[in-house]
Amino acid sequence: MEIKALADLYLVYYNESLPSLNDTELCQLDNELVMIHCDAEGSIVQLLFQASITQSTAKQSMPESIGYLANLITLRLTGGTFYRVADSIGNLTRLRLLDLSDNLLVQVSESIGKLILLEELILQSNQLKE
């Protein structure tokens, strides 16, 4: 299910399909757009998607499949076109850092309140209103 979540995110974020990689290559992916790190069991624990200019300029909802990445500790989705945070983000109960800066967010899901281990939430440069 982690692969589905990654493929969905990649498609929404970069408007193209995730490159075909084996598990080892996927867990060591580190380039200017995407960084993925896995734990000893092969579960994704760090995920960074970034772009100064995304492939898609249309506002996007964060895919609900993000909730399948239940072992994530760090999630950075910056420079994208997300206007809404998926409710399933509340399933990422191990998350300690969530960076959604430089998107188009107009609201944040209440399910972020379920992230009891969250130490840092970064939402700068969005379209949030108080």
Secondary structure, 3 states (H helix, E strand, C coil): CHHHHHHHHHHHHHCCCCCCCCHHHHHCCECCCEEEEECCCCCEEEEEEECCCCCCCCCEECCHHHHHCCCCCEEEEECCCEEECCHHHHHCCCCCEEECCCCCCCCCCHHHHHCCCCCEEECCCCCCCC
